[in-house]
């Protein structure tokens, strides 16, 4: 953890992401997530906080209808 404060632009970006977050319950048929995007998403998910750093989640990638 750094002692540096986040810039005003960085703070605005975080608050924007939080306020615009939506749950997705409908998906685009045939939508494919490129491998590099999936890797970036998983890296971010693994960095997310969890109680006691237990990271109890599981990720499942389904590639076949």
Secondary structure, DSSP 8 states (H G I E B T S, - for coil): --SS---HHHHHHHHHHHHH--------TT----HHHHHHHHHHHHHS--GGG------------
